[in-house]
Amino acid sequence: MLKGFKEFIMKGNVLDLAVAVVIGAAFTAVIAAVVDGFINPLIAAIFGKPNLDSVGNFTINGAEFSIGVILTAVINFLIVAAAVYFVLILPMQKLMERRKRGEEPAPSEPTDVELLKEIRDLLAARNDA
């Protein structure tokens, strides 16, 4: 049972997912800074309020509806989607196109000798510690 769990954890997909979650959390902080430092002041300059949360509020039979909250969420989503596309997806697509055309060589695989040297150095460092 533990062997199967170890194999599951050591799969590349699980490690890639863990890295993606960490990068996503860091990226969220960047997007929040852009929204707080640029988008909200821009909205405040246009609408007089720092966000759209109070735009389009109405009440029916005591139930409060807020179109502005939905608009704010949609705008934030579009900002995140645009940032992901222009910062991550588009550059990677361009890189892959260049590799297909042969303009930029693909990363080379390390040779057996290089791998053995790396293993030796790691073992030596571990023994020194």
C-alpha positions as CSV (number, residue, x, y, z in Angstrom):
1,M,0.0,0.0,0.0
2,L,2.8,2.5,0.9
3,K,4.7,1.5,-2.2
4,G,1.7,2.3,-4.4
5,F,1.3,5.7,-2.6
6,K,5.0,6.5,-3.1
7,E,4.8,5.7,-6.8
8,F,1.7,7.9,-7.1
9,I,3.4,10.8,-5.4
10,M,6.5,10.5,-7.4
11,K,4.7,10.6,-10.8
12,G,5.5,13.6,-12.9
13,N,1.9,14.7,-13.1
14,V,1.5,15.0,-9.3
15,L,4.7,17.0,-9.0
16,D,3.7,19.2,-12.0
17,L,0.4,19.8,-10.4
18,A,2.0,20.8,-7.1
19,V,4.3,23.3,-8.9
20,A,1.3,24.7,-10.8
21,V,-0.6,25.3,-7.5
22,V,2.4,27.2,-6.1
23,I,2.9,29.2,-9.2
24,G,-0.8,29.9,-9.4
25,A,-0.8,31.3,-5.8
26,A,2.1,33.6,-6.6
27,F,0.5,34.6,-9.9
28,T,-2.7,35.5,-8.0
29,A,-0.7,38.0,-5.9
30,V,0.6,39.6,-9.0
31,I,-2.9,39.9,-10.5
32,A,-4.3,41.3,-7.2
33,A,-1.6,43.9,-7.3
34,V,-2.5,44.9,-10.9
35,V,-6.2,45.1,-10.0
36,D,-5.6,47.1,-6.8
37,G,-2.9,49.3,-8.2
38,F,-4.2,50.0,-11.7
39,I,-7.6,48.7,-12.5
40,N,-9.5,49.9,-9.4
41,P,-8.0,53.4,-9.6
42,L,-9.0,53.4,-13.3
43,I,-12.5,52.4,-12.5
44,A,-12.6,55.0,-9.7
45,A,-11.5,57.7,-12.2
46,I,-14.4,56.7,-14.6
47,F,-17.2,55.8,-12.2
48,G,-16.1,57.7,-9.0
49,K,-15.9,54.4,-7.0
50,P,-12.9,52.1,-6.7
51,N,-14.9,49.0,-7.9
52,L,-18.2,48.2,-9.5
53,D,-19.6,46.4,-6.5
54,S,-22.2,49.0,-5.8
55,V,-23.2,49.6,-9.5
56,G,-26.6,48.3,-10.4
57,N,-27.8,47.3,-6.9
58,F,-31.6,46.8,-6.5
59,T,-34.0,45.3,-4.1
60,I,-37.0,43.1,-4.7
61,N,-39.2,42.1,-1.7
62,G,-36.3,42.6,0.6
63,A,-33.8,40.5,-1.4
64,E,-30.8,42.6,-2.5
65,F,-29.3,42.0,-6.0
66,S,-26.0,43.4,-7.1
67,I,-25.0,43.4,-10.7
68,G,-21.8,45.2,-9.8
69,V,-20.4,42.3,-7.9
70,I,-20.9,40.1,-10.9
71,L,-19.3,42.7,-13.2
72,T,-16.3,43.0,-10.8
73,A,-15.9,39.2,-10.8
74,V,-16.1,39.1,-14.6
75,I,-13.6,41.8,-15.0
76,N,-11.2,40.1,-12.6
77,F,-11.6,36.9,-14.5
78,L,-10.9,38.6,-17.8
79,I,-7.8,40.2,-16.4
80,V,-6.5,36.9,-15.1
81,A,-7.3,35.1,-18.3
82,A,-5.6,37.9,-20.4
83,A,-2.5,37.8,-18.1
84,V,-2.2,34.1,-18.4
85,Y,-2.6,34.2,-22.1
86,F,-0.2,37.0,-22.8
87,V,2.4,36.1,-20.2
88,L,2.4,32.3,-20.4
89,I,0.5,30.9,-23.4
90,L,1.4,33.2,-26.2
91,P,5.2,33.2,-25.5
92,M,5.2,29.4,-25.2
93,Q,3.3,29.1,-28.5
94,K,5.8,31.3,-30.2
95,L,8.7,29.3,-28.7
96,M,7.2,26.0,-29.9
97,E,6.7,27.5,-33.4
98,R,10.3,28.6,-33.5
99,R,11.4,25.1,-32.5
100,K,9.3,23.5,-35.2
101,R,10.9,25.8,-37.8
102,G,14.3,24.9,-36.4
103,E,15.2,28.4,-35.4
104,E,15.8,27.6,-31.8
105,P,17.2,24.2,-30.9
106,A,15.3,22.1,-28.4
107,P,17.0,21.6,-25.0
108,S,19.6,18.8,-25.3
109,E,19.4,15.7,-23.1
110,P,22.3,15.3,-20.7
111,T,24.7,12.6,-21.5
112,D,25.3,9.5,-19.3
113,V,28.6,10.9,-18.2
114,E,27.0,14.3,-17.2
115,L,24.3,12.4,-15.2
116,L,26.9,10.3,-13.4
117,K,28.9,13.4,-12.6
118,E,25.8,15.1,-11.2
119,I,25.0,12.0,-9.1
120,R,28.6,11.9,-7.8
121,D,28.5,15.6,-6.9
122,L,25.1,15.2,-5.1
123,L,26.4,12.2,-3.1
124,A,29.6,14.0,-2.2
125,A,27.6,17.0,-1.0
126,R,25.3,14.8,1.0
127,N,28.2,13.0,2.7
128,D,29.8,16.4,3.6
129,A,26.6,17.6,5.3
